[in-house]
């Protein structure tokens, strides 16, 4: 089992739980076209778009993982369906997109047949965009510990 700990430190190196509260449990992520589309582009001798990089926020309230609609659209990925989801603001229709997530710091890759297309364009951590939400569909495969008083979180897979 691989274990990843993310500590939030002040400039003096001390743990600071307030930083975790502000940033949330985030992991570096690369979003790319799904493998099937990459294979098709390769067979057609077309270039594969470079991945979009940013942060993925672990969202225990999300049943299904999501990707920023503008990021996945820039990759040229077309929606594969629509679903109705319940949000804090009520029921909404969301497009579904196939996608590939790579977490370079953890050595984990996930191929999704569909993730929600969500609007994350206003969300950032340390001037880096949040481009994905990690929902319970992924958390079901992991151990996730949020240590608020300690100012860190742990992911094990």
Secondary structure, 3 states (H helix, E strand, C coil): CCEEEEECECCCCCECHHHHHHHCCEEEEEEECCHHHHHHHHHCCCCCCCCEEEEEEECCCCCCCEEEHHHHHHCCCCEEEEEEEEECCEEEEEEEEEEEEEECCCCEEEEEEEEEEECCCCCEECCEEEEEEECHHHHCCCEEEEECCCCEEEEEC
